Amino acid sequence: MSDAHLLETLAETEGYTTTDALLEDSVFDSLCPAICTNPGCGYTSNLEPDQDRGWCEICSENSMKSALILAGLI
């Protein structure tokens, strides 16, 4: 799954109508929505904005990426 598709899924899961709205809310916060990158998982959590290998509690792997990483802003 592409980063763009994961970002869209994350925005929808978090209740945003656009990815831009999600990113606007995430840019200045100390925590950022993140999603598991493993196919079929879709677990979300709030992690550090620069997280690109966060721990997924479902997959038990370092497979979480923050919205800012997915968008290429960090």
PyMOL Python script that loads the backbone (N, CA, C, O; Angstrom):
from pymol import cmd

cmd.read_pdbstr("""\
ATOM      1  N   MET A   1       0.841  -1.167   0.000  1.00  0.00           N
ATOM      2  CA  MET A   1       0.000   0.000   0.000  1.00  0.00           C
ATOM      3  C   MET A   1       0.897   1.245   0.000  1.00  0.00           C
ATOM      4  O   MET A   1       1.878   1.306   0.741  1.00  0.00           O
ATOM      5  N   SER A   2       0.563   2.217  -0.818  1.00  0.00           N
ATOM      6  CA  SER A   2       1.386   3.426  -0.931  1.00  0.00           C
ATOM      7  C   SER A   2       1.215   4.334   0.284  1.00  0.00           C
ATOM      8  O   SER A   2       0.219   4.254   1.003  1.00  0.00           O
ATOM      9  N   ASP A   3       2.197   5.191   0.495  1.00  0.00           N
ATOM     10  CA  ASP A   3       2.116   6.149   1.598  1.00  0.00           C
ATOM     11  C   ASP A   3       0.900   7.057   1.442  1.00  0.00           C
ATOM     12  O   ASP A   3       0.243   7.391   2.429  1.00  0.00           O
ATOM     13  N   ALA A   4       0.598   7.459   0.210  1.00  0.00           N
ATOM     14  CA  ALA A   4      -0.557   8.336  -0.032  1.00  0.00           C
ATOM     15  C   ALA A   4      -1.857   7.645   0.362  1.00  0.00           C
ATOM     16  O   ALA A   4      -2.734   8.259   0.969  1.00  0.00           O
ATOM     17  N   HIS A   5      -1.976   6.369   0.017  1.00  0.00           N
ATOM     18  CA  HIS A   5      -3.185   5.619   0.374  1.00  0.00           C
ATOM     19  C   HIS A   5      -3.274   5.427   1.888  1.00  0.00           C
ATOM     20  O   HIS A   5      -4.354   5.554   2.465  1.00  0.00           O
ATOM     21  N   LEU A   6      -2.156   5.125   2.529  1.00  0.00           N
ATOM     22  CA  LEU A   6      -2.138   4.988   3.988  1.00  0.00           C
ATOM     23  C   LEU A   6      -2.520   6.302   4.666  1.00  0.00           C
ATOM     24  O   LEU A   6      -3.235   6.298   5.668  1.00  0.00           O
ATOM     25  N   LEU A   7      -2.048   7.424   4.125  1.00  0.00           N
ATOM     26  CA  LEU A   7      -2.379   8.735   4.682  1.00  0.00           C
ATOM     27  C   LEU A   7      -3.877   9.014   4.556  1.00  0.00           C
ATOM     28  O   LEU A   7      -4.491   9.529   5.491  1.00  0.00           O
ATOM     29  N   GLU A   8      -4.464   8.681   3.414  1.00  0.00           N
ATOM     30  CA  GLU A   8      -5.907   8.855   3.223  1.00  0.00           C
ATOM     31  C   GLU A   8      -6.691   7.988   4.197  1.00  0.00           C
ATOM     32  O   GLU A   8      -7.669   8.445   4.788  1.00  0.00           O
ATOM     33  N   THR A   9      -6.268   6.741   4.368  1.00  0.00           N
ATOM     34  CA  THR A   9      -6.927   5.830   5.302  1.00  0.00           C
ATOM     35  C   THR A   9      -6.824   6.359   6.724  1.00  0.00           C
ATOM     36  O   THR A   9      -7.802   6.320   7.472  1.00  0.00           O
ATOM     37  N   LEU A  10      -5.657   6.849   7.103  1.00  0.00           N
ATOM     38  CA  LEU A  10      -5.447   7.396   8.438  1.00  0.00           C
ATOM     39  C   LEU A  10      -6.344   8.612   8.677  1.00  0.00           C
ATOM     40  O   LEU A  10      -6.961   8.727   9.736  1.00  0.00           O
ATOM     41  N   ALA A  11      -6.418   9.508   7.709  1.00  0.00           N
ATOM     42  CA  ALA A  11      -7.268  10.697   7.844  1.00  0.00           C
ATOM     43  C   ALA A  11      -8.726  10.294   8.033  1.00  0.00           C
ATOM     44  O   ALA A  11      -9.417  10.838   8.894  1.00  0.00           O
ATOM     45  N   GLU A  12      -9.189   9.353   7.239  1.00  0.00           N
ATOM     46  CA  GLU A  12     -10.573   8.881   7.346  1.00  0.00           C
ATOM     47  C   GLU A  12     -10.829   8.236   8.705  1.00  0.00           C
ATOM     48  O   GLU A  12     -11.853   8.498   9.335  1.00  0.00           O
ATOM     49  N   THR A  13      -9.911   7.402   9.152  1.00  0.00           N
ATOM     50  CA  THR A  13     -10.045   6.718  10.442  1.00  0.00           C
ATOM     51  C   THR A  13     -10.083   7.711  11.597  1.00  0.00           C
ATOM     52  O   THR A  13     -10.803   7.509  12.575  1.00  0.00           O
ATOM     53  N   GLU A  14      -9.308   8.780  11.482  1.00  0.00           N
ATOM     54  CA  GLU A  14      -9.235   9.793  12.535  1.00  0.00           C
ATOM     55  C   GLU A  14     -10.385  10.802  12.459  1.00  0.00           C
ATOM     56  O   GLU A  14     -10.478  11.696  13.300  1.00  0.00           O
ATOM     57  N   GLY A  15     -11.262  10.666  11.454  1.00  0.00           N
ATOM     58  CA  GLY A  15     -12.438  11.526  11.355  1.00  0.00           C
ATOM     59  C   GLY A  15     -12.249  12.804  10.563  1.00  0.00           C
ATOM     60  O   GLY A  15     -13.059  13.723  10.679  1.00  0.00           O
ATOM     61  N   TYR A  16     -11.205  12.882   9.766  1.00  0.00           N
ATOM     62  CA  TYR A  16     -10.955  14.066   8.941  1.00  0.00           C
ATOM     63  C   TYR A  16     -11.544  13.861   7.552  1.00  0.00           C
ATOM     64  O   TYR A  16     -11.584  12.741   7.044  1.00  0.00           O
ATOM     65  N   THR A  17     -12.003  14.954   6.942  1.00  0.00           N
ATOM     66  CA  THR A  17     -12.560  14.864   5.591  1.00  0.00           C
ATOM     67  C   THR A  17     -11.477  14.961   4.528  1.00  0.00           C
ATOM     68  O   THR A  17     -11.676  14.528   3.393  1.00  0.00           O
ATOM     69  N   THR A  18     -10.319  15.534   4.896  1.00  0.00           N
ATOM     70  CA  THR A  18      -9.196  15.629   3.957  1.00  0.00           C
ATOM     71  C   THR A  18      -7.884  15.328   4.681  1.00  0.00           C
ATOM     72  O   THR A  18      -7.784  15.455   5.901  1.00  0.00           O
ATOM     73  N   THR A  19      -6.896  14.932   3.905  1.00  0.00           N
ATOM     74  CA  THR A  19      -5.572  14.706   4.491  1.00  0.00           C
ATOM     75  C   THR A  19      -4.950  16.033   4.918  1.00  0.00           C
ATOM     76  O   THR A  19      -4.188  16.079   5.884  1.00  0.00           O
ATOM     77  N   ASP A  20      -5.268  17.105   4.207  1.00  0.00           N
ATOM     78  CA  ASP A  20      -4.744  18.425   4.584  1.00  0.00           C
ATOM     79  C   ASP A  20      -5.193  18.821   5.986  1.00  0.00           C
ATOM     80  O   ASP A  20      -4.408  19.373   6.756  1.00  0.00           O
ATOM     81  N   ALA A  21      -6.449  18.543   6.320  1.00  0.00           N
ATOM     82  CA  ALA A  21      -6.966  18.873   7.653  1.00  0.00           C
ATOM     83  C   ALA A  21      -6.217  18.088   8.730  1.00  0.00           C
ATOM     84  O   ALA A  21      -5.882  18.632   9.783  1.00  0.00           O
ATOM     85  N   LEU A  22      -5.959  16.810   8.461  1.00  0.00           N
ATOM     86  CA  LEU A  22      -5.191  15.986   9.400  1.00  0.00           C
ATOM     87  C   LEU A  22      -3.793  16.561   9.592  1.00  0.00           C
ATOM     88  O   LEU A  22      -3.314  16.677  10.721  1.00  0.00           O
ATOM     89  N   LEU A  23      -3.147  16.918   8.502  1.00  0.00           N
ATOM     90  CA  LEU A  23      -1.783  17.438   8.575  1.00  0.00           C
ATOM     91  C   LEU A  23      -1.729  18.784   9.281  1.00  0.00           C
ATOM     92  O   LEU A  23      -0.803  19.042  10.050  1.00  0.00           O
ATOM     93  N   GLU A  24      -2.712  19.649   9.030  1.00  0.00           N
ATOM     94  CA  GLU A  24      -2.758  20.951   9.712  1.00  0.00           C
ATOM     95  C   GLU A  24      -2.830  20.776  11.224  1.00  0.00           C
ATOM     96  O   GLU A  24      -2.162  21.495  11.967  1.00  0.00           O
ATOM     97  N   ASP A  25      -3.636  19.825  11.678  1.00  0.00           N
ATOM     98  CA  ASP A  25      -3.768  19.578  13.114  1.00  0.00           C
ATOM     99  C   ASP A  25      -2.531  18.910  13.706  1.00  0.00           C
ATOM    100  O   ASP A  25      -2.278  19.029  14.905  1.00  0.00           O
ATOM    101  N   SER A  26      -1.763  18.212  12.882  1.00  0.00           N
ATOM    102  CA  SER A  26      -0.637  17.419  13.371  1.00  0.00           C
ATOM    103  C   SER A  26       0.689  18.163  13.400  1.00  0.00           C
ATOM    104  O   SER A  26       1.585  17.793  14.159  1.00  0.00           O
ATOM    105  N   VAL A  27       0.828  19.191  12.599  1.00  0.00           N
ATOM    106  CA  VAL A  27       2.116  19.854  12.412  1.00  0.00           C
ATOM    107  C   VAL A  27       2.701  20.412  13.706  1.00  0.00           C
ATOM    108  O   VAL A  27       3.905  20.292  13.933  1.00  0.00           O
ATOM    109  N   PHE A  28       1.886  21.011  14.549  1.00  0.00           N
ATOM    110  CA  PHE A  28       2.409  21.680  15.743  1.00  0.00           C
ATOM    111  C   PHE A  28       2.126  20.933  17.035  1.00  0.00           C
ATOM    112  O   PHE A  28       2.296  21.494  18.118  1.00  0.00           O
ATOM    113  N   ASP A  29       1.698  19.687  16.947  1.00  0.00           N
ATOM    114  CA  ASP A  29       1.374  18.907  18.140  1.00  0.00           C
ATOM    115  C   ASP A  29       2.554  18.020  18.526  1.00  0.00           C
ATOM    116  O   ASP A  29       3.391  17.691  17.686  1.00  0.00           O
ATOM    117  N   SER A  30       2.615  17.639  19.786  1.00  0.00           N
ATOM    118  CA  SER A  30       3.713  16.779  20.249  1.00  0.00           C
ATOM    119  C   SER A  30       3.477  15.316  19.893  1.00  0.00           C
ATOM    120  O   SER A  30       4.420  14.525  19.874  1.00  0.00           O
ATOM    121  N   LEU A  31       2.235  14.952  19.612  1.00  0.00           N
ATOM    122  CA  LEU A  31       1.907  13.611  19.133  1.00  0.00           C
ATOM    123  C   LEU A  31       1.179  13.730  17.805  1.00  0.00           C
ATOM    124  O   LEU A  31       0.543  14.744  17.516  1.00  0.00           O
ATOM    125  N   CYS A  32       1.281  12.682  17.007  1.00  0.00           N
ATOM    126  CA  CYS A  32       0.743  12.714  15.657  1.00  0.00           C
ATOM    127  C   CYS A  32       0.069  11.371  15.362  1.00  0.00           C
ATOM    128  O   CYS A  32       0.586  10.332  15.772  1.00  0.00           O
ATOM    129  N   PRO A  33      -1.067  11.364  14.664  1.00  0.00           N
ATOM    130  CA  PRO A  33      -1.666  10.093  14.279  1.00  0.00           C
ATOM    131  C   PRO A  33      -0.686   9.280  13.428  1.00  0.00           C
ATOM    132  O   PRO A  33       0.044   9.826  12.601  1.00  0.00           O
ATOM    133  N   ALA A  34      -0.689   7.980  13.651  1.00  0.00           N
ATOM    134  CA  ALA A  34       0.181   7.069  12.909  1.00  0.00           C
ATOM    135  C   ALA A  34      -0.614   5.819  12.562  1.00  0.00           C
ATOM    136  O   ALA A  34      -1.605   5.498  13.218  1.00  0.00           O
ATOM    137  N   ILE A  35      -0.169   5.115  11.519  1.00  0.00           N
ATOM    138  CA  ILE A  35      -0.862   3.914  11.062  1.00  0.00           C
ATOM    139  C   ILE A  35       0.158   2.818  10.766  1.00  0.00           C
ATOM    140  O   ILE A  35       1.287   3.092  10.361  1.00  0.00           O
ATOM    141  N   CYS A  36      -0.263   1.573  10.976  1.00  0.00           N
ATOM    142  CA  CYS A  36       0.586   0.426  10.657  1.00  0.00           C
ATOM    143  C   CYS A  36       0.668   0.274   9.142  1.00  0.00           C
ATOM    144  O   CYS A  36      -0.337   0.399   8.442  1.00  0.00           O
ATOM    145  N   THR A  37       1.862   0.007   8.647  1.00  0.00           N
ATOM    146  CA  THR A  37       2.080  -0.122   7.208  1.00  0.00           C
ATOM    147  C   THR A  37       1.963  -1.555   6.708  1.00  0.00           C
ATOM    148  O   THR A  37       2.075  -1.794   5.506  1.00  0.00           O
ATOM    149  N   ASN A  38       1.739  -2.516   7.606  1.00  0.00           N
ATOM    150  CA  ASN A  38       1.586  -3.903   7.179  1.00  0.00           C
ATOM    151  C   ASN A  38       0.235  -4.096   6.493  1.00  0.00           C
ATOM    152  O   ASN A  38      -0.783  -3.609   6.985  1.00  0.00           O
ATOM    153  N   PRO A  39       0.217  -4.804   5.359  1.00  0.00           N
ATOM    154  CA  PRO A  39      -1.043  -5.031   4.646  1.00  0.00           C
ATOM    155  C   PRO A  39      -2.078  -5.717   5.540  1.00  0.00           C
ATOM    156  O   PRO A  39      -1.780  -6.694   6.226  1.00  0.00           O
ATOM    157  N   GLY A  40      -3.290  -5.185   5.514  1.00  0.00           N
ATOM    158  CA  GLY A  40      -4.383  -5.794   6.250  1.00  0.00           C
ATOM    159  C   GLY A  40      -4.477  -5.435   7.712  1.00  0.00           C
ATOM    160  O   GLY A  40      -5.422  -5.865   8.373  1.00  0.00           O
ATOM    161  N   CYS A  41      -3.542  -4.666   8.256  1.00  0.00           N
ATOM    162  CA  CYS A  41      -3.589  -4.343   9.679  1.00  0.00           C
ATOM    163  C   CYS A  41      -4.441  -3.107   9.927  1.00  0.00           C
ATOM    164  O   CYS A  41      -5.555  -3.226  10.438  1.00  0.00           O
ATOM    165  N   GLY A  42      -3.948  -1.929   9.580  1.00  0.00           N
ATOM    166  CA  GLY A  42      -4.707  -0.700   9.750  1.00  0.00           C
ATOM    167  C   GLY A  42      -4.782  -0.159  11.162  1.00  0.00           C
ATOM    168  O   GLY A  42      -5.551   0.767  11.417  1.00  0.00           O
ATOM    169  N   TYR A  43      -4.002  -0.710  12.099  1.00  0.00           N
ATOM    170  CA  TYR A  43      -3.988  -0.214  13.475  1.00  0.00           C
ATOM    171  C   TYR A  43      -3.484   1.223  13.486  1.00  0.00           C
ATOM    172  O   TYR A  43      -2.520   1.552  12.796  1.00  0.00           O
ATOM    173  N   THR A  44      -4.135   2.077  14.270  1.00  0.00           N
ATOM    174  CA  THR A  44      -3.712   3.465  14.399  1.00  0.00           C
ATOM    175  C   THR A  44      -3.433   3.802  15.856  1.00  0.00           C
ATOM    176  O   THR A  44      -3.974   3.183  16.772  1.00  0.00           O
ATOM    177  N   SER A  45      -2.585   4.789  16.045  1.00  0.00           N
ATOM    178  CA  SER A  45      -2.221   5.253  17.377  1.00  0.00           C
ATOM    179  C   SER A  45      -1.628   6.648  17.241  1.00  0.00           C
ATOM    180  O   SER A  45      -1.395   7.112  16.124  1.00  0.00           O
ATOM    181  N   ASN A  46      -1.382   7.317  18.347  1.00  0.00           N
ATOM    182  CA  ASN A  46      -0.700   8.610  18.340  1.00  0.00           C
ATOM    183  C   ASN A  46       0.743   8.399  18.765  1.00  0.00           C
ATOM    184  O   ASN A  46       1.013   7.891  19.854  1.00  0.00           O
ATOM    185  N   LEU A  47       1.671   8.795  17.892  1.00  0.00           N
ATOM    186  CA  LEU A  47       3.100   8.625  18.138  1.00  0.00           C
ATOM    187  C   LEU A  47       3.826   9.944  17.896  1.00  0.00           C
ATOM    188  O   LEU A  47       3.204  10.947  17.546  1.00  0.00           O
ATOM    189  N   GLU A  48       5.132   9.937  18.082  1.00  0.00           N
ATOM    190  CA  GLU A  48       5.940  11.116  17.822  1.00  0.00           C
ATOM    191  C   GLU A  48       5.831  11.479  16.336  1.00  0.00           C
ATOM    192  O   GLU A  48       5.741  10.590  15.489  1.00  0.00           O
ATOM    193  N   PRO A  49       5.839  12.777  16.014  1.00  0.00           N
ATOM    194  CA  PRO A  49       5.690  13.200  14.619  1.00  0.00           C
ATOM    195  C   PRO A  49       6.751  12.637  13.669  1.00  0.00           C
ATOM    196  O   PRO A  49       6.468  12.438  12.488  1.00  0.00           O
ATOM    197  N   ASP A  50       7.974  12.376  14.164  1.00  0.00           N
ATOM    198  CA  ASP A  50       9.041  11.872  13.297  1.00  0.00           C
ATOM    199  C   ASP A  50       9.145  10.345  13.294  1.00  0.00           C
ATOM    200  O   ASP A  50      10.152   9.797  12.845  1.00  0.00           O
ATOM    201  N   GLN A  51       8.138   9.671  13.778  1.00  0.00           N
ATOM    202  CA  GLN A  51       8.179   8.208  13.897  1.00  0.00           C
ATOM    203  C   GLN A  51       8.000   7.543  12.532  1.00  0.00           C
ATOM    204  O   GLN A  51       7.000   7.764  11.850  1.00  0.00           O
ATOM    205  N   ASP A  52       8.976   6.729  12.145  1.00  0.00           N
ATOM    206  CA  ASP A  52       8.867   5.989  10.886  1.00  0.00           C
ATOM    207  C   ASP A  52       9.007   4.478  11.079  1.00  0.00           C
ATOM    208  O   ASP A  52       8.929   3.721  10.112  1.00  0.00           O
ATOM    209  N   ARG A  53       9.213   4.039  12.323  1.00  0.00           N
ATOM    210  CA  ARG A  53       9.315   2.607  12.629  1.00  0.00           C
ATOM    211  C   ARG A  53       8.718   2.344  14.009  1.00  0.00           C
ATOM    212  O   ARG A  53       9.318   1.644  14.824  1.00  0.00           O
ATOM    213  N   GLY A  54       7.537   2.902  14.269  1.00  0.00           N
ATOM    214  CA  GLY A  54       6.891   2.740  15.566  1.00  0.00           C
ATOM    215  C   GLY A  54       6.359   1.331  15.767  1.00  0.00           C
ATOM    216  O   GLY A  54       6.103   0.604  14.807  1.00  0.00           O
ATOM    217  N   TRP A  55       6.198   0.958  17.022  1.00  0.00           N
ATOM    218  CA  TRP A  55       5.756  -0.380  17.399  1.00  0.00           C
ATOM    219  C   TRP A  55       4.250  -0.528  17.199  1.00  0.00           C
ATOM    220  O   TRP A  55       3.470   0.257  17.737  1.00  0.00           O
ATOM    221  N   CYS A  56       3.839  -1.538  16.423  1.00  0.00           N
ATOM    222  CA  CYS A  56       2.427  -1.860  16.233  1.00  0.00           C
ATOM    223  C   CYS A  56       2.036  -2.899  17.276  1.00  0.00           C
ATOM    224  O   CYS A  56       2.608  -3.988  17.326  1.00  0.00           O
ATOM    225  N   GLU A  57       1.066  -2.556  18.100  1.00  0.00           N
ATOM    226  CA  GLU A  57       0.621  -3.460  19.161  1.00  0.00           C
ATOM    227  C   GLU A  57      -0.141  -4.666  18.622  1.00  0.00           C
ATOM    228  O   GLU A  57      -0.286  -5.664  19.328  1.00  0.00           O
ATOM    229  N   ILE A  58      -0.624  -4.594  17.403  1.00  0.00           N
ATOM    230  CA  ILE A  58      -1.353  -5.710  16.798  1.00  0.00           C
ATOM    231  C   ILE A  58      -0.385  -6.674  16.105  1.00  0.00           C
ATOM    232  O   ILE A  58      -0.452  -7.884  16.318  1.00  0.00           O
ATOM    233  N   CYS A  59       0.507  -6.140  15.285  1.00  0.00           N
ATOM    234  CA  CYS A  59       1.447  -6.968  14.514  1.00  0.00           C
ATOM    235  C   CYS A  59       2.695  -7.364  15.302  1.00  0.00           C
ATOM    236  O   CYS A  59       3.413  -8.287  14.918  1.00  0.00           O
ATOM    237  N   SER A  60       2.947  -6.665  16.400  1.00  0.00           N
ATOM    238  CA  SER A  60       4.176  -6.861  17.180  1.00  0.00           C
ATOM    239  C   SER A  60       5.419  -6.669  16.318  1.00  0.00           C
ATOM    240  O   SER A  60       6.362  -7.459  16.370  1.00  0.00           O
ATOM    241  N   GLU A  61       5.394  -5.597  15.522  1.00  0.00           N
ATOM    242  CA  GLU A  61       6.516  -5.232  14.660  1.00  0.00           C
ATOM    243  C   GLU A  61       6.686  -3.717  14.669  1.00  0.00           C
ATOM    244  O   GLU A  61       5.771  -2.982  15.040  1.00  0.00           O
ATOM    245  N   ASN A  62       7.844  -3.266  14.264  1.00  0.00           N
ATOM    246  CA  ASN A  62       8.091  -1.831  14.095  1.00  0.00           C
ATOM    247  C   ASN A  62       7.604  -1.413  12.708  1.00  0.00           C
ATOM    248  O   ASN A  62       8.399  -1.255  11.781  1.00  0.00           O
ATOM    249  N   SER A  63       6.293  -1.237  12.580  1.00  0.00           N
ATOM    250  CA  SER A  63       5.698  -0.989  11.265  1.00  0.00           C
ATOM    251  C   SER A  63       4.776   0.230  11.222  1.00  0.00           C
ATOM    252  O   SER A  63       3.990   0.379  10.287  1.00  0.00           O
ATOM    253  N   MET A  64       4.868   1.102  12.230  1.00  0.00           N
ATOM    254  CA  MET A  64       4.009   2.284  12.285  1.00  0.00           C
ATOM    255  C   MET A  64       4.729   3.500  11.696  1.00  0.00           C
ATOM    256  O   MET A  64       5.923   3.693  11.923  1.00  0.00           O
ATOM    257  N   LYS A  65       3.986   4.321  10.933  1.00  0.00           N
ATOM    258  CA  LYS A  65       4.506   5.577  10.394  1.00  0.00           C
ATOM    259  C   LYS A  65       3.536   6.691  10.745  1.00  0.00           C
ATOM    260  O   LYS A  65       2.319   6.512  10.686  1.00  0.00           O
ATOM    261  N   SER A  66       4.084   7.846  11.112  1.00  0.00           N
ATOM    262  CA  SER A  66       3.235   8.994  11.431  1.00  0.00           C
ATOM    263  C   SER A  66       2.709   9.639  10.148  1.00  0.00           C
ATOM    264  O   SER A  66       3.252   9.436   9.061  1.00  0.00           O
ATOM    265  N   ALA A  67       1.643  10.418  10.302  1.00  0.00           N
ATOM    266  CA  ALA A  67       1.052  11.124   9.165  1.00  0.00           C
ATOM    267  C   ALA A  67       2.063  12.053   8.501  1.00  0.00           C
ATOM    268  O   ALA A  67       2.085  12.174   7.276  1.00  0.00           O
ATOM    269  N   LEU A  68       2.901  12.711   9.306  1.00  0.00           N
ATOM    270  CA  LEU A  68       3.875  13.643   8.740  1.00  0.00           C
ATOM    271  C   LEU A  68       4.951  12.923   7.931  1.00  0.00           C
ATOM    272  O   LEU A  68       5.440  13.462   6.938  1.00  0.00           O
ATOM    273  N   ILE A  69       5.317  11.733   8.337  1.00  0.00           N
ATOM    274  CA  ILE A  69       6.262  10.911   7.565  1.00  0.00           C
ATOM    275  C   ILE A  69       5.601  10.456   6.269  1.00  0.00           C
ATOM    276  O   ILE A  69       6.205  10.537   5.200  1.00  0.00           O
ATOM    277  N   LEU A  70       4.356   9.975   6.362  1.00  0.00           N
ATOM    278  CA  LEU A  70       3.638   9.506   5.173  1.00  0.00           C
ATOM    279  C   LEU A  70       3.485  10.616   4.137  1.00  0.00           C
ATOM    280  O   LEU A  70       3.545  10.365   2.933  1.00  0.00           O
ATOM    281  N   ALA A  71       3.287  11.844   4.612  1.00  0.00           N
ATOM    282  CA  ALA A  71       3.105  12.984   3.709  1.00  0.00           C
ATOM    283  C   ALA A  71       4.427  13.529   3.173  1.00  0.00           C
ATOM    284  O   ALA A  71       4.429  14.383   2.286  1.00  0.00           O
ATOM    285  N   GLY A  72       5.542  13.048   3.701  1.00  0.00           N
ATOM    286  CA  GLY A  72       6.846  13.518   3.260  1.00  0.00           C
ATOM    287  C   GLY A  72       7.228  14.880   3.819  1.00  0.00           C
ATOM    288  O   GLY A  72       8.098  15.555   3.269  1.00  0.00           O
ATOM    289  N   LEU A  73       6.583  15.289   4.907  1.00  0.00           N
ATOM    290  CA  LEU A  73       6.889  16.582   5.520  1.00  0.00           C
ATOM    291  C   LEU A  73       8.072  16.511   6.475  1.00  0.00           C
ATOM    292  O   LEU A  73       8.662  17.534   6.820  1.00  0.00           O
ATOM    293  N   ILE A  74       8.409  15.319   6.893  1.00  0.00           N
ATOM    294  CA  ILE A  74       9.580  15.100   7.754  1.00  0.00           C
ATOM    295  C   ILE A  74      10.475  14.088   7.057  1.00  0.00           C
ATOM    296  O   ILE A  74      11.531  13.733   7.580  1.00  0.00           O
TER     297      ILE A  74
END
""", "prot")
cmd.dss("prot")
cmd.show_as("cartoon", "prot")
cmd.util.cbc("prot")
cmd.orient("prot")
